[in-house]
Amino acid sequence: MDLWITPLLAVAGLGVGWLMAPVTERYCGELSVGRRYAVALVTAMTFVALAWRLGLTGALPAYLYLGAVGTVLAFIDIRVKRLPDPLTLSSYLIGPALLAFAAPFVEEGWQRVLYSLVGMGCLWSVYGAQHFLFPDAIGRGDVKLAGVLGLYLGWFGQSTWFTGLLLGFVFGGLVALGLLLTRRASRKTEIPFGPYMMAGALVAILAHPGVTL
């Protein structure tokens, strides 16, 4: 990615994060100025990281959308342990549409769209099965988010998809273990899993090139 685009995307991320931060107020109550700055800063950092990974390609808008919505979802889940349907379910329409828009501008674009749809269905099924077997551990919101993340992980292929799945569980497990060891939580404590799912997906996207863009 050209260095000149980095500050532009950082500013764009700050602006998008600042404008989207009030969405969290619907679920978390009034935001402090510090929390609003935090949402804006995390969004900006995510924008820059994704642009560094993807470059100025047709797929970049789709992933910037994921970065913006994912940041808001993470803040909400941490605060109130909830992944709101208006943000997750709408992404099942917006995400595929943005990736389909990108398909003509990247190599084997339509094949990647197919990979994305398969990835969406498979990750939704993995989490859906866990929710059925262990409803106290995996919530319905996590299942809905899983399908969205599977969509974006699938674009890069099987390796990235599997890495994103694995890292989500690793990050969530390590945090839960740390809380237990420091006695800040018990085995019955509900821990928001969405942020770790999204962190795992982001690291997988950044670290594993999968198919060449």
C-alpha positions as CSV (number, residue, x, y, z in Angstrom):
1,M,0.0,0.0,0.0
2,D,1.3,3.5,-0.9
3,L,2.4,5.4,2.2
4,W,0.3,8.4,1.3
5,I,-2.9,6.5,1.7
6,T,-2.2,5.6,5.3
7,P,-3.0,9.0,6.9
8,L,-6.1,9.3,4.7
9,L,-7.5,6.0,5.9
10,A,-6.6,6.8,9.5
11,V,-8.6,10.0,9.2
12,A,-11.4,8.2,7.5
13,G,-11.4,5.6,10.2
14,L,-11.5,8.2,12.9
15,G,-14.5,9.9,11.2
16,V,-16.4,6.7,10.7
17,G,-15.7,5.5,14.2
18,W,-16.8,8.8,15.7
19,L,-20.0,8.8,13.7
20,M,-20.8,5.2,14.5
21,A,-20.0,5.4,18.2
22,P,-23.5,6.7,19.1
23,V,-24.9,3.4,17.8
24,T,-23.6,1.8,20.9
25,E,-25.7,4.2,23.0
26,R,-28.8,2.4,21.9
27,Y,-27.6,-0.7,23.8
28,C,-25.1,0.6,26.4
29,G,-26.5,3.9,27.5
30,E,-24.9,7.3,27.0
31,L,-21.3,7.3,25.9
32,S,-18.5,9.1,27.7
33,V,-16.3,11.3,25.5
34,G,-13.4,8.9,26.3
35,R,-15.3,5.9,25.1
36,R,-16.4,7.6,21.9
37,Y,-12.7,8.4,21.2
38,A,-11.9,4.8,21.9
39,V,-14.4,3.6,19.3
40,A,-13.0,6.1,16.8
41,L,-9.4,5.1,17.5
42,V,-9.9,1.4,17.2
43,T,-11.9,1.9,14.0
44,A,-9.0,3.9,12.5
45,M,-6.4,1.3,13.5
46,T,-8.5,-1.4,12.0
47,F,-8.9,0.6,8.7
48,V,-5.2,1.1,8.4
49,A,-4.4,-2.6,9.2
50,L,-6.9,-3.9,6.6
51,A,-5.8,-1.4,4.0
52,W,-2.2,-2.5,4.6
53,R,-3.3,-6.1,4.0
54,L,-5.5,-5.6,1.0
55,G,-4.2,-2.5,-0.7
56,L,-6.4,-0.4,-2.9
57,T,-8.4,-3.3,-4.3
58,G,-12.0,-3.8,-5.0
59,A,-12.4,-5.9,-1.8
60,L,-11.2,-3.1,0.5
61,P,-14.7,-1.4,1.0
62,A,-16.2,-4.7,2.1
63,Y,-13.5,-5.2,4.7
64,L,-13.6,-1.7,5.9
65,Y,-17.3,-2.2,6.5
66,L,-16.5,-5.3,8.5
67,G,-13.9,-3.3,10.5
68,A,-16.4,-0.5,11.3
69,V,-19.3,-2.8,12.3
70,G,-17.0,-5.2,14.1
71,T,-15.6,-2.5,16.3
72,V,-19.0,-1.3,17.3
73,L,-20.1,-4.9,18.0
74,A,-17.1,-5.5,20.1
75,F,-17.7,-2.5,22.3
76,I,-21.3,-3.4,22.8
77,D,-20.6,-7.0,23.6
78,I,-17.9,-6.1,26.1
79,R,-20.3,-3.6,27.8
80,V,-23.6,-5.5,27.8
81,K,-22.7,-9.0,26.5
82,R,-24.9,-8.6,23.5
83,L,-24.5,-8.7,19.7
84,P,-27.5,-6.8,18.3
85,D,-29.4,-8.3,15.4
86,P,-29.6,-5.0,13.5
87,L,-25.8,-5.0,13.1
88,T,-25.2,-8.7,12.6
89,L,-28.2,-9.7,10.4
90,S,-27.9,-6.7,8.1
91,S,-24.3,-7.8,7.4
92,Y,-25.7,-10.9,5.8
93,L,-27.0,-8.7,3.0
94,I,-24.4,-5.9,2.9
95,G,-21.3,-8.2,3.2
96,P,-22.2,-10.4,0.2
97,A,-23.3,-7.4,-1.8
98,L,-19.9,-5.6,-1.3
99,L,-17.9,-8.7,-2.1
100,A,-20.0,-9.3,-5.2
101,F,-19.2,-5.7,-6.2
102,A,-15.5,-6.4,-5.7
103,A,-15.6,-9.7,-7.8
104,P,-15.1,-8.2,-11.3
105,F,-12.1,-6.2,-10.1
106,V,-10.0,-9.0,-8.6
107,E,-8.5,-12.3,-9.9
108,E,-11.0,-15.2,-9.7
109,G,-13.4,-12.9,-8.0
110,W,-16.6,-14.9,-8.5
111,Q,-14.9,-18.0,-7.3
112,R,-13.9,-16.1,-4.1
113,V,-17.5,-15.0,-3.7
114,L,-18.4,-18.7,-3.7
115,Y,-15.7,-19.5,-1.2
116,S,-17.1,-16.7,1.0
117,L,-20.7,-18.1,0.9
118,V,-19.4,-21.6,1.7
119,G,-17.3,-20.1,4.5
120,M,-20.3,-18.3,5.9
121,G,-22.5,-21.4,6.0
122,C,-19.8,-23.6,7.5
123,L,-18.8,-21.2,10.3
124,W,-22.5,-20.6,11.1
125,S,-23.0,-24.3,11.3
126,V,-20.0,-24.8,13.6
127,Y,-21.2,-22.2,16.0
128,G,-24.8,-23.3,15.6
129,A,-23.9,-26.8,16.6
130,Q,-22.1,-25.6,19.7
131,H,-25.0,-23.4,20.7
132,F,-27.3,-26.4,20.4
133,L,-25.0,-28.5,22.6
134,F,-23.7,-25.8,25.0
135,P,-26.2,-23.0,25.0
136,D,-24.7,-21.4,28.1
137,A,-21.3,-21.1,26.4
138,I,-22.2,-20.0,22.9
139,G,-25.1,-17.5,22.5
140,R,-27.3,-16.9,19.5
141,G,-25.6,-13.6,18.9
142,D,-22.3,-15.5,18.5
143,V,-23.8,-17.8,16.0
144,K,-25.1,-14.9,13.9
145,L,-21.7,-13.2,14.1
146,A,-20.0,-16.4,13.1
147,G,-21.7,-16.5,9.7
148,V,-20.6,-12.9,9.0
149,L,-17.0,-13.7,9.9
150,G,-17.1,-16.9,7.9
151,L,-18.1,-14.9,4.9
152,Y,-15.1,-12.6,5.1
153,L,-12.6,-15.4,6.1
154,G,-13.8,-17.6,3.2
155,W,-12.8,-15.0,0.6
156,F,-9.2,-15.8,1.4
157,G,-9.6,-19.6,1.3
158,Q,-9.7,-22.6,3.6
159,S,-6.4,-21.9,5.5
160,T,-7.5,-18.4,6.5
161,W,-11.0,-19.6,7.4
162,F,-9.6,-22.3,9.7
163,T,-7.1,-20.0,11.3
164,G,-9.8,-17.5,12.1
165,L,-11.9,-20.1,13.7
166,L,-9.0,-21.5,15.7
167,L,-7.7,-18.1,16.9
168,G,-11.2,-17.0,18.1
169,F,-11.3,-20.0,20.5
170,V,-7.6,-19.5,21.5
171,F,-8.1,-15.8,22.3
172,G,-11.3,-16.4,24.2
173,G,-9.9,-19.4,26.1
174,L,-6.8,-17.5,27.1
175,V,-8.8,-14.5,28.4
176,A,-11.2,-16.8,30.3
177,L,-8.3,-18.7,31.8
178,G,-6.6,-15.5,32.9
179,L,-9.8,-14.3,34.5
180,L,-10.2,-17.6,36.4
181,L,-6.6,-17.6,37.6
182,T,-6.8,-14.0,38.8
183,R,-10.2,-14.8,40.4
184,R,-11.9,-12.0,38.5
185,A,-14.4,-14.6,37.2
186,S,-15.7,-18.0,38.0
187,R,-16.8,-20.9,35.8
188,K,-20.3,-19.5,35.9
189,T,-19.3,-16.0,34.8
190,E,-20.6,-15.0,31.4
191,I,-17.8,-13.8,29.2
192,P,-18.5,-12.0,25.9
193,F,-17.1,-14.1,23.1
194,G,-17.8,-11.8,20.2
195,P,-14.7,-9.6,20.5
196,Y,-12.4,-12.7,20.5
197,M,-14.1,-14.1,17.5
198,M,-13.5,-10.8,15.7
199,A,-10.0,-10.5,16.9
200,G,-9.2,-14.0,15.6
201,A,-10.7,-13.3,12.3
202,L,-8.8,-10.0,11.9
203,V,-5.5,-11.6,12.8
204,A,-6.1,-14.5,10.4
205,I,-6.9,-12.0,7.6
206,L,-3.8,-10.0,8.3
207,A,-1.4,-12.9,8.7
208,H,-2.6,-15.4,6.1
209,P,-2.6,-14.2,2.5
210,G,-4.6,-17.2,1.3
211,V,-5.3,-16.5,-2.4
212,T,-3.4,-13.7,-4.0
213,L,-5.3,-10.5,-4.4
